[in-house]
């Protein structure tokens, strides 16, 4: 990447990062007791003023607000992508691939559902120009064969064909999701190995491998805690090829007899500093906090534009998730202390 392109991405990312929500902002947000008041504060006191400018502060619909927050994620990443060199644009567009997979899965689940009544997914207009296929084509589809036809020639086609449900056969969307995520992770690793070398490659792979590893840990715990899954059933759901923890340690975690023993074994792993004596009520919170802290460290100290882009994406997604937790808490009348316990910053 040219020094101009790299410096522009670094400067823009750091500038946007400097306008993140502060501890004081969160304290003020937690004082709001309605979504209308929350929107009023975000519009007047934070960097969300532009995206929320046309949103009236009366009878704000939660879904509309969350859609605008999702749009803001993409718009911020778009501001960084436009500085990317042609050579590296392939890396910067990996985030688009993630969104494509989400839309494909949602559509597939809808059209095979016994309860499907024509409900449609929403296609973000800001995404279509970057997509690898016509996203609006998803709107006209109401059967699995049409979905296959639309995706013919894309990297997703073979996975959709593999899990096409036969007559009277149950559609296993979880296996399809696993396959599509495998495609994404393989693409990520291939792109990084193709475009980068040395420390840059190592750091980018560390970030994605840590993210995948934490997903695996979350899955193992939840499957043991809530579903009494067997080790073989658990192994089928994991992405073992990307783990940084030695496979022997991962296998020991999988073989633990229950969730309590799993936590004890986890406390002896490289993640021992993050395991306390209490039961993991929200294990996603703990694993996401580890990922957030790693991303924030790279974001603040790295001088590599690709790594700063990727970690800014993670850090900013956590901020959006924090806002969604606050919105959800307001909807259900939770106390500020309950909501605050779910926030990461």
N, C-alpha and C positions, 0 to 999 in steps of 0.2 A: 504494500500500500504506500502511496506517495506520502511524504511528510506532511503536505498540506491537508490531505484527506484525513490522515491519522490525527493530526493536531486539531482539526475542526471537530471531529467526533469526540475527542477527549474534552475539548473546551465546552462543547454543547452539553455533553453528559454531566460534567461537573457543575455547569451552570444550573441545569434542571435539578440536580441532586441538592444543590444549595437551597432550593425552594421547597424541599420536602417538609412534611408536617413535623413540627417540633413537639417536645414534651408539653410545652405550654399550650400548643394547639390542641393536643389530645385532651388535656385537662379541661379546656373550654368546650370541646365537642362532647365530652362526657357529662357536662352540665346541661346540655340540651335534652329536653324531654319530649320532643316531637320531631318527626322527619322534616316538617316545614322549618322549624328553628335551625335544624342541622344544615339544611340547604342555605338558609339565610347567612349563617356563619361562614360556610365554605365559599359562598359567592363574595362576601365582603372582606374576608380576612386571609384567604389562602390563594394558592396558584390555580385553584379550580374555578376561578371567576369566569374565564372565557368559555369553558365547556358547559357551564351551567347558566350562562347569561340569559338564554331564552326560556329557562325553566321557571315557571311561576311558583312563588313561595306559598301557594294556597292549594291544599289538597294534592300534594305531591304524591305521585304513584311510585311505590317502591321499585317496581320493575323498570319504569322509565329512568329513574335515577341510576340504577345499577347498570343499565344499558349505556348510559352516558359515561359512567366511570370506566366501563370496558372499552368504550371508544377512545377515551382519553389515553389509556395504555397504548393502544395502537398508534394514535397520533404522535405521541411522544417518541415511540420507537421509529416512526416514519421520519421524524425530524433528524434522527441520527442516520437512518438508512440512506437518505438522500446525499450524504457526504461520502458514502462508501465508494471505493473504486470498483470498476466493472469486474476486476479479477476477484474481489472478495465479496461481491454482492451475494454470491451463493451462500456464504455463511450468514450474512445478515438476514437472509430470507428464511432461515430455518424456523423462525417464530411463526411465519405464515403457514408453514407446514403443520405446526401444532394446531393452529386454528382450523385448518382444513380437516384434519382428523376428527376434531370435536364435532364439526358440522356433519361429516359423513356418519359418525356413530349415532348422533342424535337422529338423523334421518332414517338410518337403518332400523333403529329401535322403534321408531314411530310406525313405519310401514308394515312391520311384522307383528305389531302389537294387536292383541284381541280387542283392545279398546280404542283403536285408531278411528277417529271420526273426521279426518280431514284437517286436524290441527297442523299448522305449518310452523316450521322453524323460521327464525328471522335471519336474513342474510345482511350482514353489515356492508353497506354500500362502499365504505372506505377500504374494504378488504379485497373486493373483486379484481381490481386492477393488478394486484400482485399474485393472484391465485394461479395454480397450475391447470385448472379446469374452470368451466363456467359455473360459478357458484349458484347463479340464478336458475340454472338448469335443475337444481335440486327441488325447486318449488313445483315443477310440473310432474314430478315423479310420485307414483302411488303404488309401485310394486318393486320387488327386488330386482327383477330382470331389467327394468328401466334404469335402476341405479347402476347395475353392471354396465349397461350400454353407455351411460354418461361417463363412467370412469375408465372405459376401455382406453388403453394407451397410457394410463397414469401408473405411478408406482404403487397405487392402492388396489389395482384391479385384481391381481392374483389372490390377495388376502380376502377380498369380498367374495370371489368365486369359491375359494376353499371353504368358506363358512356359510355358503348359500344353503338355507334350510330346504330339505326335501319335503315332499308332502307328508303331513302329519308328524313332522320332525320339529322338535323345539329349537328355536333359534338361540344359539349361545352367544349373546353379545359380549360377554366377558372375554371369551376366547378371541373374538374378533378384535376387541380393544387391545388385548395383549399382543396380538399379531401386528396391529397397526403401530403400536408403541415400539415394537421391535424394529419395524421399518424406520421409524423416526430416529431411534437411537443409533441404528446402523448408519443412517444417512449423516447424522451429526458427526460420528466418529470418522467416517470416510472423508467428509468435507474438511474437518480439522486436520487429519493426516495429510490430505492432498495440498492444503493451502499453507500450512504452518510447520515450523520446525522448532527444535530446541525448547527453551523455557516457555515460549508462547504456547506451543503445542501441549506441553506438560500441564500448564496451568488450566488451559481450556478443558482438557480431559479430566483433570482433577475435579473441576467444578461439576461437570455432567456426571462423572462416576460417583461423586458424593451424593448428588441429588438422587440418583438411581438407588444407591445403597440405602439411603434413608427411606425411600419408598418401600424397599424390600423389608426393612426392619418394621415399618408400620404395618405392612401386610401380615408378616409373621405373627406379630402381637395380636392384631385384630382377629385373625383366623383362629388363633388359639383361644382367645378370650371369649369370643362371641359365637363361634361356629364349631368348636371342638374338632377342627380339621386335622387330618392325619398328616404326617410328614410328607408323604407322597403327594397328597392334594396341595399342600403348601408349595412344594417345589415347582409344581406346574404353573404357578402364578408369578414366579419371580424372574428377575433378569440377572441371572447369576454371572453371565459373561462380563459384566461391567463392575463387579464388586472390587473395592480396594481392600476390604478386610479379607484375609486369607480364606479360601473356600472351606478349609477345615473348620474354621471358627463359625462360618455361616451355617455349615452342616450341623454343628453342635447346637446352634441356636434353633435350627429347624427341628432337631430331635428332642428338645426339651419337652417334658411331659405336659406342661400347662403354662398359662400366661405368667404365673408367679415365678416359676423356675426360669422362664425365658428372661424376665427382668433381672433375676439374680445373675444369670449367665451374661447378660448384656453389660452388667456392671463390671465384669471382668474383661470386657473388650476395649478397643480403642475409644469407645464412647463412654467409658466409666465416669468421666467427669460430669456427664450430663444426666446421670441416673441418680435419683434420690431415693429415700426410704419409702416414699409414698407411692401408691398405685398410680399408674399412668391413666388418668381419667380421659385426658385428651392427648393421646400420643402424637397426633398430628401437630399439636402445638409445639411439643418438644423437638421433634425432628425438623419442623419448619424453622424453628429458632436457630438450630445449628446451621442450617443452610443459609439463613439470613445473615448470621454473623460472619460466616465464611465469605459470602458474597460482598458484604459491606467492607470487609477488610481489603479484598481485591479492588473494590470500587474506589476506595480512598487512596490506596498506595500504588496501584499498578499504573504504568505508563503505556500499557498496550491497549490500543483502541478496541480491538475485538473483545478482549476480556472485560474491559470497562463497559462495553455495550451489553454483553451478556449478563454481567452482574448488576448493572443498573436495571435491566429488565426484571431480575429476581427481586431486588430491593423495592422497586416501585410496585410490583405485583403484590408484595406483602402489605404495602401501604393501602392499596385498593382493597385488599382482603380485610384489613383493619376497619376501613370505612364500612364495608359490608357487614362485619360483625356488629358495629355500632348500630347500623340500620336495622339489623335483625333483632338486636337487643331492645331497641325502641319499639319495634313492632310487637314484641311479646312482653313489654313492660318490665324488663329486667332492671335490677338496681345497677347504678354506675359501677360499683365494685365488681359485680359479676361480669359486666361487659369488659372492664379493664383487664380482668384476668386472662382474656383471650387475645389481647393485643400484643403485637411484637414490634418493638421500636427501641 
